[in-house]
Amino acid sequence: MRARSQGERTIRDRFQHLVPQMILMHERVAKEMGLTAVALQALHIIDLHGEPISPTELSRQSGLPRSTVARVLAGLEADGYVHRAEVPGDGRRALISAAPKARTVGRRFDLYDEAMRETVSGFDAAEVAVIARYWESLLDNVERRDARGSE
């Protein structure tokens, strides 16, 4: 049990050191791109969604109020990072998708993508499966608690 406790402490400690580095890196990238950190994260969610997303769904996934989402989307659209298309047959609804310019943002994160690939290359398939299961479970637990907290 002692090794597990030490491992858990190490995971929490490393995560605590990683979080501020990631937040500050996102702040730098946002500033370089002329975006706010919130706009950068909204753009990331749009990209991760993989298909056009409604402002309502973006609000749900981000936890941002609809008014904030509307303001952020207006800025992203004006800057050419996203496209807005009306839903056929319902002129009140729109779907948002990333514009080609949004790919320039992703390239700013290549350094971290390379670091992740290099790190994973040091683990065998079984270890990678455990790490993947850990991150999936952590994300599920955080999302579940966040959903309960916003109710």
N, C-alpha and C positions, 0 to 999 in steps of 0.2 A: 504493500500500500504506500510505503514511503516514496518509491520511485514514481508512482502515479501522482502523488501530491506535488512532488518536485516538478514533474512534467506539466501539471495543471498550472502551477505558479509561473513556470517559464512561458507557457502559452499566453497567460494573462499579461505578464510583464512585457513580452514582445509585442503583443497587440496594443498595449498602452503606449508603447514607443512608436509603433507604426501609424496609429491614428493621427496624431498631430502632423507627422511628416506628410501623410496623404492629404489632409485638409489644407495644409499650407501649400503643397504642390498644386492642388486644385485652385487655390486662390491665385497663385502666380500665373497659371495657365489662363484663368479667366481674365485677369488683368491684361496679360499679353494680347488676348483676343478682343479686348475692349468689351468684355462681358462682366456681369456680376457673377458671384459664385452661385447664386440661386439659378441664374439663367444657364450657366454651364451645366449644372446638375439636371435641370429640366431637359436640356438638349441631350444629355446622356440617357435619361429615362426614355426619351423619344427614340433614340437610337437602339437602346436595348429592347424596346417593345417589338422591333422588327417589322412592323407594319404600321400604317397610319393609325394614329391614336386620337381620340376625342379629347378636348380640353377637360371634360368631366373625368375621364379616366386618368388623365395626367394629374389632375387634382387629387384623385383618390390614391394613386401610386406614390405621389410625392408628399402627400400630407399638407400641401399648400392650399390656402383658401382659393376659391374660384377667381376672386378678384385679382389675387396675386398672379395666378396662372394666366389670366387674360392680359395683364400688363406685361408679364415676361414674354408671352407668345407674340405680342405686338412688337416688342423690341427685337426678338429673334427674327421675326418675319421682315421687319424693316432693315435689319442688318444682313439679310439674305441667308440666314442659317436654316430656316424652315419654310415650307410651303403650306398654305392653308387651302383646302379644297372643300367646297360645299358638298354635303351629302345629297346625291341625286334624289329629287322628290321631297326634300326637306331643307328648304333654304335657311332654316334657323340653326341647323347643325352643321358642324365642320369637322373635318379630319385633318390632323397635322402630320406632316412627314418631314424628315430631314432633307435639306437641300444638298446638292453636291458640295457646297462650301463647308458644310459641317464636317466633311472628311478631314479638313485641315486641322480641326481640333484634335481628332484621334491621333494624328501624327505627333502631337505634343506629348503623348503618353507612351510612345514607342520605347523609351528608356525603361519604363517600369514593366512593359510587356516583355522586353528582353530579359530583365532581371527575374521575372516569374518563370520564364522558360528555362533559364539557366538553373534556377533553384530546383525546379521539378525534375530536370535531367539527372539530378543526383539521387533520385528515389526510384525504386522499382515499381512495377505496376500495382502490386498489392498495397504498398505504402501510399501511392498516389490515390488509390481508391479510398483508403482510410481518411486521408487529408480532405478529399472531395466530400466524403460523407460528413466530416466534421464541419466544413464550411457551409454545406447545405443545411445541416441541423442548426447551426448557429444563426444563419439567416432566417430560417423558419421560426425559431424561438424569438428572435428580435422582432420580426414582423408581427407575430402573434401578440407579444406584449405591447407593441406600439399600437396595434389595433384596439386592444382593450383599454389602453390609456387614452385614446381619442374618442371613446364612446361616452 
